[in-house]
Amino acid sequence: MTSALRAAIDRAQDAEPTGDHVRSPLHALGRRQLSQLDLIGQSLSTIAPATGMVFIALWMTVSAPGLGGVLTIAATTGVVVLVAWCITQFTRRLAAAGSLYSFVFQGLGTRAALVTGTALIVGYLGISISVLAQGARTVLDLGELVGLNLPGTGPWLVTAAVLGGVVALIAIRGVRFATRAILLVETCSLVLIVATMLVAPAGGTTTSELPVSPLSLLPFLALMTVLSMAGFESAAFFGPEARRPLVTVSRTVLITPLVVGALFVFTAVASLTGRGSLIIGAYFDGVDSGASWAVVLAVKTGMACSWFASTLGCAQAGSRLLYSMGVERVLPSALARVHGTLRTPYLAVTTFVAVSVAGAVLYTLVAEADSSVFDGVVEVALVAAYTLVAVASLRFLHRIGEDTTWTRVAAVFVALLGGGLLVATAVDGVTHSLLVVPVALVALLVSGPVWRAVLRRLRPQSLATIGAFDTVETSDLLPGAGTLVLDEHGQPRIVTGGIQEERM
């Protein structure tokens, strides 16, 4: 083998390059630059576990579900890990900037992929809108804490716009810079929140009130846990930009829900002993709760960092989805423009952040008083995406002959549970006159066929490019191994001595 390798290298050094240089359709993003740590930072920041911990502590402390609440959170974590297992059936085999959208295409085709794309856009924009609105308010709370009181809507609008601008600049500055910045920010917020819970005295009280929820407590805790973990798969959007993507992305997708789930269970247990009341009072009621000024400052600083990191993580992931759809011309091709030096999809980033800022304004002015409807729509979108990717993994693995008993059981379980949860949520919405949620579900399900019909009429060529993923390039070939060419379908193939090898 060694002598053959040397001979191949010698032939490559003597040979003149032939043919055009074949590139991956996602080459413009800059391949093989993100490490395992970068990917973990991306997923953790999108989830913003510190914020989820505070809201879980709120419900565990005020509603006191006891051990049942802890078990519900732990069981929900297990289900999310199964979803992650289904996703890794794709990430172990291909790297795609469209993440679940591109994966579902591989198993279920165009219509289901477009439904998933719609669900991801709604889900990630919904999360971004919510966390940006909360982040701006927390920043103003910090200002008030240090003596800079800026009441009214105007200061909030300026703060939200500034935060959005900073997010866009960091995301455009470069993917490695952004992932490492958000990992640092999220780590600091987690340290502050966890340390506060560890040092808090047991048995405290809180004056915070719970928001209204139409669901019974344990199902609501399960849904809130799913929503709090949303984005655990966001590392998959960076497969084309990762080193050893088939390994590092898969590892991140599995590790992230386990780590965050452990933090949520820790929070639930700590809240049962009364250690969550200090942090709840400090965040929601400030110094009026009896917490010291220093504790309130630490908690609100940690939460502000977490809100900011989540906004940045959503912008990073959402822009890759828009970029992928731009490459395929499913959305305007201008979204596929990449900065020549920084290798970031600057127009997709700008578009996503601008819509997030505009949505945050509407959310604050209209929906925040009753956020259950807004959150319900986001939950439906995310559960639909996770359900579709589970079904797609079942079909995909069966088609390529690599399914096993475990993959079939996991996919069927997640699909049945996700489908049942969607039906239950729609029925619950009708029962409690929250018709927006079932209407949103119906609109989501018909979005795929409608979108496909529009594309077939206006851009029929885009239907042949959906599901783009990172493919082998000329520079990836072993020297002297052959020549990479594109076949009649535009797919890369290796030609050696006149013999065309199997499709890459």
Secondary structure, 3 states (H helix, E strand, C coil): CHHHHHHHHHHHHHCCCCCCCCCCCCHHHCCCCECHHHHHHHHHHHHCHHHHHHHHHHHHHHHCCCHHHHHHHHHHHHHHHHHHHHHHHHHCCCCCCCCHHHHHHHHHCHHHHHHHHHHHHHHHHHHHHHHHHHHHHHHHHHHHHCCCCCCCHHHHHHHHHHHHHHHHHHHHHCHHHHHHHHHHHHHHHHHHHHHHHHHCCCCCCCCCCCCCCCCCHHHHHHHHHHHHHCCCCHHHHHHHHECCHHHHHHHHHHHHHHHHHHHHHHHHHHHHCCCCHHHHHHHHCHHHHCCCHHHHHHHHHHHHHHHHHHHHHHHHHHHHHHHHHHHHCCCCHHHHCCCCCCCCCHHHHHHHHHHHHHHHHHHHHHHHHHHHHHHHHHHHHHHHHHHHHHHHHHHHHHHHCCCCHHHHHHHHHHHHHHHHHHHHHHHHHHHCCCCHHHHHHHHHHHHHHHHHHHHHHHCHHHHHCCCCCCCCCHHHCCCCCCEEEECCCCCEEEEECCEEEEEC
